[in-house]
Amino acid sequence: MDSISVNKFRDHLKNYVEQVVNKHLPLKVTRRSGDDFVVVSAADWERQQETLYVLQNTDLIRQISESAATHTTGKGYSPTAEELHAITGV
């Protein structure tokens, strides 16, 4: 993560905001008082919140783990050709 001073951030606000939004890279802004902050796009913030929600949901993590295990061993559910067609529309 790149880091800049609050003064540089203020002087080039528009450019840094565009960089954060377009490149999806957070930017750490440092202050003399030591209270730094991070700038991140709203889309990236929402994705991070969704990830945290999933990781905190133990039942969902268990289901994902079980699904990965059945997939690895080839014992998971296999849809029929008709079901695949309905899902993909192909």
Protein Blocks (a to p, Z undefined) as FASTA:
>chain_A
ZZddfklmmmmmmmmmmmmmmnopacddddfkopacddddfklmmmmmmmmmmmmmmklm
mmmmmmmmmmmnopaccddfklmmmmnoZZ
